Amino acid sequence: MIYELRLNIPKNIPADDPVSDVLPVHPGTLKRVEVVFPAGCVGLVHLRIFYWERQLFPSNPDSDFSGDDAHLEFDEDLDLTGAPFEFRAEGWNLDDTYEHTPIVRMLIVPFERDVRRLLAGLAVGPSGPAVSYGG
């Protein structure tokens, strides 16, 4: 399941008063994260992603993402096991002329799909289907 959030950030939004929006998701395992800064952001738009009120991306709490015509993609392996099942993106915009809209996408594999895949792998075995050697 791919979830997307477009965070519209008006011009002249300072870091100490960011705008934010919530991305509700399904329980499962977060496998991939994408953050897109469209052309024109010129490094003036900044974004952080939180889970359970803790800054998750970027991992160091004194940092943030920014860019211009930038598409950041990275793998993750985070189990989302407890409510609230949501992420919060917060951003600010130091551009005094234009608003900007960075995009956040998350690929989450529901737990039931992971369990089915695991069970199918056990039934097949590491080298193919189970073989019965009769006797």
DOLUMPA-378844 format. One line per field, with one value per residue: residue number from 1; residue in one letter; z, y, x of N, C-alpha, C, CB in turn. Coordinates in steps of 0.02 Angstrom, whole numbers, plus 32768, in hexadecimal, padded with zeros to 4 digits. Glycine has a CB too. Example, Ala and Ser with C-alpha at 12.3 -4.5 7.8 and 13.67 -1.06 7.14 Angstrom:
<recs>
i <- (1 / 2) .
aa <- (A / S) .
n_c3 <- (8186 / 8162) .
n_c2 <- (7EE4 / 7F90) .
n_c1 <- (8294 / 8282) .
ca_c3 <- (8186 / 8165) .
ca_c2 <- (7F1F / 7FCB) .
ca_c1 <- (8267 / 82AC) .
c_c3 <- (8186 / 818A) .
c_c2 <- (7F5B / 8002) .
c_c1 <- (8294 / 8285) .
cb_c3 <- (81C4 / 811E) .
cb_c2 <- (7F20 / 7FE2) .
cb_c1 <- (8235 / 82C0) .
</recs>
This chain:
<recs>
i <- (1 / 2 / 3 / 4 / 5 / 6 / 7 / 8 / 9 / 10 / 11 / 12 / 13 / 14 / 15 / 16 / 17 / 18 / 19 / 20 / 21 / 22 / 23 / 24 / 25 / 26 / 27 / 28 / 29 / 30 / 31 / 32 / 33 / 34 / 35 / 36 / 37 / 38 / 39 / 40 / 41 / 42 / 43 / 44 / 45 / 46 / 47 / 48 / 49 / 50 / 51 / 52 / 53 / 54 / 55 / 56 / 57 / 58 / 59 / 60 / 61 / 62 / 63 / 64 / 65 / 66 / 67 / 68 / 69 / 70 / 71 / 72 / 73 / 74 / 75 / 76 / 77 / 78 / 79 / 80 / 81 / 82 / 83 / 84 / 85 / 86 / 87 / 88 / 89 / 90 / 91 / 92 / 93 / 94 / 95 / 96 / 97 / 98 / 99 / 100 / 101 / 102 / 103 / 104 / 105 / 106 / 107 / 108 / 109 / 110 / 111 / 112 / 113 / 114 / 115 / 116 / 117 / 118 / 119 / 120 / 121 / 122 / 123 / 124 / 125 / 126 / 127 / 128 / 129 / 130 / 131 / 132 / 133 / 134 / 135) .
aa <- (M / I / Y / E / L / R / L / N / I / P / K / N / I / P / A / D / D / P / V / S / D / V / L / P / V / H / P / G / T / L / K / R / V / E / V / V / F / P / A / G / C / V / G / L / V / H / L / R / I / F / Y / W / E / R / Q / L / F / P / S / N / P / D / S / D / F / S / G / D / D / A / H / L / E / F / D / E / D / L / D / L / T / G / A / P / F / E / F / R / A / E / G / W / N / L / D / D / T / Y / E / H / T / P / I / V / R / M / L / I / V / P / F / E / R / D / V / R / R / L / L / A / G / L / A / V / G / P / S / G / P / A / V / S / Y / G / G) .
n_c3 <- (8000 / 7FD1 / 8013 / 800C / 802B / 8011 / 803F / 804E / 8057 / 8086 / 8051 / 80AB / 812A / 81C6 / 8217 / 829E / 82A4 / 825C / 81D6 / 81D8 / 81B1 / 81B9 / 8190 / 8180 / 8193 / 816D / 81E0 / 81E1 / 818C / 8172 / 80E0 / 807D / 805C / 8012 / 7FE9 / 7F9B / 7F54 / 7EF2 / 7E5A / 7E6D / 7EF4 / 7F27 / 7F98 / 8000 / 803F / 80C3 / 8116 / 818B / 81D0 / 823D / 82B6 / 832D / 837A / 8376 / 8321 / 828D / 820B / 81BE / 8219 / 827D / 82F8 / 82EF / 826D / 81C2 / 8129 / 808A / 7FE6 / 7F32 / 7EA6 / 7ECC / 7EF2 / 7F6E / 7FA2 / 8009 / 8059 / 80DC / 8176 / 81D6 / 8250 / 8264 / 82E7 / 8349 / 8375 / 836A / 82BC / 825D / 820A / 821F / 81C0 / 81BF / 818F / 8151 / 80FE / 80B7 / 804D / 800B / 7FA9 / 7F66 / 7F82 / 7FAD / 7F8B / 7FCD / 7FBC / 800E / 800F / 803E / 8048 / 8084 / 80C1 / 80E7 / 817E / 8171 / 80EF / 80F5 / 814E / 8103 / 8099 / 80DF / 8111 / 8098 / 8068 / 80C6 / 80AA / 802A / 8036 / 8039 / 7FC0 / 7F63 / 7F42 / 7FC2 / 7FCB / 7FC3 / 7FFB / 7FDF / 8036) .
n_c2 <- (7FC6 / 806A / 8108 / 81B6 / 825F / 8307 / 8395 / 8431 / 84C5 / 8567 / 8606 / 8656 / 860E / 85F2 / 858D / 857C / 857A / 8511 / 84C7 / 843D / 8395 / 8301 / 8257 / 81D5 / 8124 / 8072 / 7FE9 / 7F91 / 7F6D / 7FE8 / 7FFF / 804C / 80F5 / 8190 / 8234 / 82C6 / 8358 / 83D0 / 8422 / 84C7 / 84DA / 84F8 / 84DB / 8521 / 84EF / 8488 / 83EA / 8373 / 82D1 / 8281 / 81FF / 81C2 / 8237 / 8245 / 8278 / 8228 / 8224 / 8296 / 822A / 8265 / 82D8 / 8362 / 8386 / 8396 / 8374 / 83BB / 8408 / 8417 / 83F3 / 836F / 82C3 / 825D / 81B9 / 812C / 808E / 803B / 7FE8 / 7FDD / 7FAB / 7FCC / 7FC8 / 7FF8 / 8064 / 8117 / 80FB / 814D / 81CD / 8268 / 82F3 / 837F / 8425 / 84B3 / 8552 / 85B9 / 860B / 86A6 / 86C5 / 865C / 85D4 / 8527 / 8476 / 83ED / 833A / 82A5 / 81F8 / 8153 / 80A8 / 8025 / 7F84 / 7F1E / 7EBE / 7E3F / 7E17 / 7E06 / 7D98 / 7D34 / 7D27 / 7CFA / 7C7F / 7C3D / 7C31 / 7BD9 / 7B66 / 7B48 / 7B3E / 7B52 / 7B2B / 7B0E / 7ABB / 7A4F / 79A9 / 7904 / 7872 / 77DC / 7743) .
n_c1 <- (802A / 8021 / 8037 / 8015 / 8043 / 802B / 8074 / 8043 / 8097 / 808F / 80D9 / 8161 / 8165 / 81A1 / 8223 / 8208 / 8180 / 8139 / 80D3 / 8061 / 8029 / 7FC6 / 7FE3 / 7F81 / 7F93 / 7F95 / 7FA4 / 803E / 80D8 / 814B / 819E / 81DB / 820B / 81E9 / 8218 / 81F0 / 822B / 81EF / 8227 / 8261 / 825A / 82D5 / 8328 / 82EE / 8280 / 8252 / 8247 / 8208 / 81E7 / 817A / 8157 / 80EF / 8102 / 818B / 821B / 823A / 826E / 82DC / 834D / 839F / 8377 / 8391 / 838C / 834E / 82F4 / 8318 / 8316 / 8324 / 82CB / 82D9 / 82DC / 82CC / 82EA / 82D8 / 82F5 / 829C / 8275 / 8205 / 8199 / 80F1 / 8097 / 8042 / 7FBB / 7FBA / 7FA1 / 7FF5 / 8053 / 80A8 / 80C8 / 812F / 8153 / 81AF / 81C3 / 8232 / 822D / 8204 / 81AC / 8165 / 80F0 / 8108 / 8101 / 8133 / 813F / 8112 / 8127 / 80F8 / 811A / 80C2 / 80B7 / 8034 / 8020 / 7FDF / 7FFD / 8087 / 808C / 8049 / 80A6 / 8117 / 80E7 / 80CF / 8150 / 8186 / 813E / 8168 / 81F1 / 82A6 / 82E1 / 8281 / 81E1 / 81A0 / 81DC / 81A7 / 81EC / 81C5 / 819E) .
ca_c3 <- (8000 / 7FCD / 802E / 7FF6 / 804B / 7FF3 / 8073 / 8032 / 8087 / 806E / 8054 / 80EA / 8166 / 81E8 / 8235 / 82E1 / 829E / 821E / 81C7 / 81DC / 819D / 81CF / 815E / 819E / 816F / 8182 / 8205 / 81B6 / 818E / 8145 / 80B9 / 8052 / 8066 / 7FDE / 7FF6 / 7F5D / 7F53 / 7EAC / 7E41 / 7E84 / 7F3D / 7F2E / 7FDB / 8030 / 805D / 80F1 / 8129 / 81BB / 81D7 / 8282 / 82C6 / 8376 / 8394 / 8373 / 82DD / 8272 / 81CF / 81C5 / 825A / 82AF / 8307 / 82E0 / 8225 / 819A / 80E2 / 805D / 7FA5 / 7EF7 / 7E74 / 7EED / 7EFF / 7F9E / 7FAC / 8033 / 8074 / 8123 / 818E / 8215 / 825E / 8280 / 830C / 8379 / 8362 / 832B / 827F / 8235 / 820B / 821A / 819C / 81D0 / 8164 / 8150 / 80BC / 80BF / 800F / 8018 / 7F6E / 7F4E / 7FAB / 7F90 / 7FA1 / 7FCC / 7FBB / 8035 / 7FFE / 8068 / 8035 / 80C0 / 80B4 / 811F / 819F / 8158 / 80B2 / 810B / 816B / 80CC / 8075 / 810A / 8112 / 8055 / 8066 / 80EF / 8088 / 7FEF / 804B / 801C / 7F7E / 7F3A / 7F65 / 7FEB / 7FA5 / 7FED / 7FE9 / 7FF7 / 8055) .
ca_c2 <- (8000 / 80A8 / 8142 / 81F4 / 829D / 8345 / 83C8 / 8475 / 84F3 / 85AC / 862B / 8675 / 85E7 / 85E7 / 854C / 8577 / 8578 / 84EA / 84AB / 83F4 / 836F / 82BB / 8223 / 8196 / 80E9 / 8030 / 7FC4 / 7F68 / 7F7B / 801D / 7FE3 / 807E / 813A / 81BF / 827A / 82EA / 83A1 / 83E3 / 8458 / 8508 / 84DF / 8514 / 84D2 / 854D / 84C9 / 8456 / 83B8 / 833E / 82A0 / 8269 / 81C5 / 81C2 / 8275 / 8242 / 8282 / 81E9 / 8232 / 8270 / 820B / 8292 / 8307 / 83A7 / 838C / 8393 / 836B / 83F3 / 83FB / 8436 / 83BF / 8337 / 8289 / 8232 / 8178 / 8100 / 8054 / 803C / 7FA9 / 7FF2 / 7F8E / 7FFB / 7F98 / 8016 / 80A2 / 8129 / 80E6 / 818A / 81F4 / 82B0 / 8318 / 83C6 / 8448 / 84FC / 856C / 85F9 / 8630 / 86DF / 86D2 / 8625 / 859A / 84EA / 8439 / 83AF / 82FD / 826C / 81B8 / 811B / 8065 / 7FFD / 7F41 / 7F07 / 7E83 / 7E01 / 7E04 / 7DEC / 7D56 / 7D05 / 7D1C / 7CD1 / 7C3B / 7C20 / 7C20 / 7B9E / 7B2C / 7B38 / 7B2D / 7B7D / 7B16 / 7AFA / 7A98 / 7A15 / 796B / 78CA / 7838 / 77A6 / 770B) .
ca_c1 <- (8000 / 8048 / 8015 / 8035 / 802F / 8046 / 8072 / 8045 / 80B6 / 808D / 8118 / 8173 / 8155 / 81E1 / 822F / 81EB / 8137 / 812E / 8091 / 8066 / 7FEF / 7FCA / 7FD9 / 7F69 / 7FAA / 7F7E / 7FD8 / 8068 / 811F / 8162 / 81D4 / 81FC / 81F7 / 81FD / 820B / 81FB / 822B / 81EA / 8252 / 824C / 8261 / 8319 / 8343 / 82CD / 824A / 826E / 8215 / 8218 / 81B1 / 8174 / 812D / 80E4 / 811F / 81D4 / 8233 / 8253 / 8296 / 8319 / 8354 / 83BB / 8342 / 83A2 / 8392 / 8311 / 8300 / 830A / 8333 / 8306 / 82C4 / 82FA / 82B2 / 82EF / 82CA / 8300 / 82D3 / 8291 / 8258 / 81E8 / 8157 / 80BF / 806F / 8015 / 7F99 / 7F99 / 7FC2 / 7FFB / 8090 / 809C / 80FB / 812E / 8181 / 81B0 / 81D5 / 8254 / 8222 / 81D8 / 8184 / 813B / 80E0 / 8123 / 80DE / 8159 / 8116 / 812A / 8107 / 810E / 8103 / 80B5 / 809F / 800B / 803A / 7FC3 / 8021 / 80C8 / 8081 / 803C / 80E4 / 8141 / 80CD / 80DA / 8197 / 8191 / 8120 / 8190 / 8235 / 82DA / 82F7 / 8248 / 81AB / 81B1 / 81DE / 819B / 8212 / 819A / 81C1) .
c_c3 <- (8000 / 7FE4 / 8018 / 801B / 8026 / 8026 / 8053 / 8067 / 8069 / 8073 / 809B / 8129 / 8189 / 8208 / 8279 / 82E0 / 825F / 8214 / 81CA / 81C3 / 81B0 / 8194 / 8181 / 8173 / 818E / 81AD / 81D5 / 81BF / 815A / 8122 / 8091 / 805F / 802C / 7FF5 / 7FB6 / 7F69 / 7F0A / 7E9A / 7E58 / 7ECF / 7F51 / 7F75 / 8011 / 8056 / 8086 / 810A / 815B / 81C0 / 821D / 8286 / 8312 / 8396 / 8396 / 832B / 82C5 / 8236 / 81C7 / 820E / 828F / 82BA / 82F8 / 8295 / 8203 / 8152 / 80BE / 801A / 7F6F / 7EC0 / 7E8C / 7EFC / 7F2D / 7FA6 / 7FD9 / 804E / 80C0 / 8136 / 81D4 / 821C / 8280 / 82A5 / 833C / 8361 / 8386 / 82EF / 8250 / 823D / 8206 / 81F6 / 81B1 / 81A5 / 816A / 810E / 80C5 / 8080 / 801D / 7FDD / 7F5D / 7F86 / 7F88 / 7FAF / 7F9A / 7FD3 / 7FE5 / 801F / 802A / 804F / 8075 / 80AB / 80F0 / 813D / 8182 / 8118 / 80C4 / 8126 / 8134 / 80A6 / 809D / 810A / 80CE / 804E / 808E / 80CD / 804C / 8003 / 8025 / 7FD4 / 7F52 / 7F63 / 7F8E / 7FC2 / 7FD5 / 7FD2 / 8007 / 8013 / 8059) .
c_c2 <- (803E / 80E2 / 8180 / 8230 / 82D6 / 837C / 840D / 84A5 / 8539 / 85CD / 8648 / 8650 / 85D7 / 85A2 / 8545 / 8578 / 8550 / 84D8 / 845F / 83D5 / 8326 / 828D / 81E3 / 815B / 80AA / 8010 / 7F97 / 7F7A / 7FB0 / 8004 / 8016 / 80C3 / 8163 / 8205 / 82A0 / 8335 / 83B7 / 841B / 849A / 8511 / 84FF / 8511 / 84FE / 852A / 8490 / 8429 / 8386 / 8311 / 8282 / 822B / 81C2 / 81FC / 8275 / 824D / 8242 / 81F5 / 827D / 825A / 8239 / 82CC / 8350 / 83B4 / 838A / 8386 / 83AD / 83E2 / 8422 / 8403 / 837F / 8300 / 825A / 81F2 / 814E / 80C8 / 805A / 7FF8 / 7FB6 / 7FD3 / 7FC2 / 7FD0 / 7FB7 / 8057 / 80DC / 8114 / 8122 / 81A8 / 823D / 82CF / 8361 / 83E8 / 8493 / 8512 / 85B2 / 8624 / 8669 / 86EF / 869B / 85F2 / 855D / 84AE / 83FC / 8373 / 82C7 / 822E / 8181 / 80DA / 803C / 7FBA / 7F2B / 7EC6 / 7E42 / 7DEA / 7DE8 / 7DA6 / 7D23 / 7CF5 / 7CEF / 7C89 / 7C18 / 7C0A / 7BE2 / 7B60 / 7B18 / 7B21 / 7B55 / 7B68 / 7AFD / 7AD6 / 7A5D / 79D6 / 7932 / 788F / 77FC / 776C / 76D0) .
c_c1 <- (802D / 801C / 803B / 8017 / 8052 / 803C / 807B / 805F / 80B6 / 80D2 / 8122 / 815C / 8197 / 81E6 / 820F / 819E / 8123 / 80E4 / 8099 / 8024 / 7FFC / 7FBC / 7FC3 / 7F7F / 7F8B / 7FB5 / 7FFE / 80B0 / 8130 / 81A1 / 81FB / 81DF / 8212 / 81EB / 821F / 81F7 / 8228 / 821B / 8236 / 8252 / 82A4 / 8336 / 8323 / 8294 / 8269 / 8236 / 8232 / 81DC / 81B4 / 8148 / 812B / 8109 / 816B / 81E9 / 8253 / 8281 / 829F / 8323 / 8371 / 838B / 8352 / 83A6 / 834E / 8325 / 82F2 / 8329 / 830F / 8306 / 82E6 / 82C7 / 82DA / 82C8 / 82F7 / 82D5 / 82CF / 8275 / 823C / 81A2 / 812B / 808C / 803D / 7FF9 / 7FBA / 7FC3 / 7FC5 / 8041 / 807D / 80D7 / 80F6 / 8163 / 817C / 81CE / 81F2 / 824F / 81F1 / 81AA / 8151 / 812B / 80FD / 80FF / 810B / 8129 / 8138 / 8103 / 8124 / 80EF / 80FE / 8097 / 8076 / 8026 / 801F / 7FE5 / 8065 / 80C1 / 8074 / 807B / 8112 / 8129 / 80D6 / 8123 / 81A7 / 8176 / 814B / 81D5 / 8268 / 82ED / 82BE / 8214 / 81C4 / 81AC / 81D3 / 81C3 / 81EF / 81C1 / 8194) .
cb_c3 <- (803D / 7F84 / 807C / 7FAA / 8097 / 7FAF / 80A8 / 8018 / 8098 / 8095 / 801F / 80EC / 8153 / 821E / 823A / 830B / 829B / 8220 / 8180 / 8224 / 8151 / 8209 / 8134 / 81A7 / 8170 / 8145 / 823E / 816C / 8181 / 816C / 808A / 8007 / 80AA / 7F99 / 8035 / 7F26 / 7F78 / 7E9D / 7DF4 / 7E6F / 7F5E / 7F16 / 7FD9 / 800C / 8027 / 812C / 80EA / 8201 / 81A0 / 82B0 / 82A6 / 8395 / 83DA / 838D / 82D9 / 825F / 8190 / 81AE / 8255 / 8298 / 834E / 8301 / 8209 / 819F / 80C5 / 807A / 7F95 / 7EE2 / 7E30 / 7F2D / 7EBC / 7FE3 / 7F68 / 806C / 8061 / 8139 / 818F / 821A / 828A / 8248 / 8332 / 83BB / 8373 / 8329 / 825D / 824A / 81D0 / 8260 / 814E / 821C / 811E / 818C / 808C / 80D0 / 7FD6 / 8028 / 7F33 / 7F15 / 7FB7 / 7F9D / 7F78 / 8004 / 7F72 / 8083 / 7FB2 / 80B2 / 8002 / 80F2 / 80A5 / 8109 / 81E9 / 814C / 8083 / 8140 / 819E / 809C / 8065 / 8151 / 8124 / 801D / 807E / 8134 / 8071 / 7FC0 / 8041 / 8047 / 7F84 / 7F00 / 7F35 / 802A / 7F7D / 7FF0 / 8000 / 7FBF / 8098) .
cb_c2 <- (7FFF / 80B4 / 813E / 81FD / 829E / 8356 / 83BC / 848A / 84DC / 85D5 / 8664 / 86BA / 85A4 / 861C / 8540 / 85AF / 85C0 / 84AA / 84C3 / 83DC / 8376 / 82AE / 8217 / 8196 / 80E4 / 8003 / 7F9A / 7F6F / 7F3B / 8060 / 7FAF / 806B / 8156 / 81AE / 8295 / 82D4 / 83C0 / 83FA / 8455 / 8515 / 8499 / 855B / 84DF / 858A / 84AD / 8478 / 8393 / 835B / 8268 / 82A0 / 8182 / 817F / 8281 / 81FE / 82BD / 81BC / 8215 / 8299 / 81CE / 82AB / 8301 / 83B9 / 8355 / 83D5 / 8332 / 8437 / 83B1 / 8477 / 83D7 / 834E / 8264 / 8257 / 8154 / 8126 / 8013 / 8077 / 7F6F / 803E / 7F4E / 8027 / 7F6B / 8020 / 809F / 8174 / 80AA / 81BD / 81DF / 82D0 / 8310 / 83D1 / 8434 / 8519 / 856D / 85EE / 8602 / 871D / 86DC / 8601 / 8593 / 84E5 / 842F / 83AE / 82E4 / 8278 / 81A6 / 8127 / 8043 / 8022 / 7F0E / 7EFE / 7E86 / 7E08 / 7E40 / 7E1A / 7D58 / 7D23 / 7D60 / 7CED / 7C3C / 7C52 / 7C5A / 7BA6 / 7B3C / 7B74 / 7AE3 / 7B7B / 7AE0 / 7ACD / 7A82 / 7A10 / 7964 / 78B9 / 783D / 778D / 771D) .
cb_c1 <- (7FD0 / 8062 / 800E / 802C / 8041 / 8022 / 80AA / 7FFE / 80FE / 8059 / 8119 / 8157 / 812E / 81EB / 827A / 8204 / 8119 / 8157 / 8076 / 8075 / 7FE0 / 7F9A / 801B / 7F1B / 7FF7 / 7F6C / 7FB8 / 8053 / 8149 / 816F / 81BA / 81F5 / 8211 / 81DD / 8232 / 81C8 / 826A / 81A2 / 8258 / 8205 / 825B / 831A / 838B / 82B1 / 8218 / 8293 / 81FB / 822C / 81B5 / 8159 / 814A / 80FC / 8105 / 81EE / 8266 / 8219 / 8274 / 8356 / 837F / 8401 / 832F / 83E5 / 83BF / 82E7 / 82D3 / 8325 / 8331 / 832D / 82E3 / 831D / 829C / 82F7 / 82BD / 8321 / 82F8 / 8261 / 828E / 81E5 / 815D / 809D / 809B / 8038 / 7F4D / 7F8A / 7F9D / 7FC5 / 80C0 / 8091 / 80F4 / 813A / 8176 / 81D7 / 8197 / 829D / 8208 / 8202 / 81B1 / 815D / 8093 / 8170 / 809E / 818F / 810A / 8122 / 8110 / 80FB / 8134 / 8086 / 80DA / 7FC1 / 802B / 7F78 / 8028 / 80E7 / 8047 / 8008 / 8107 / 8142 / 8082 / 80C7 / 81C1 / 8171 / 80D9 / 8195 / 8242 / 8316 / 832C / 825E / 8176 / 8184 / 8221 / 814F / 825C / 816E / 81DA) .
</recs>
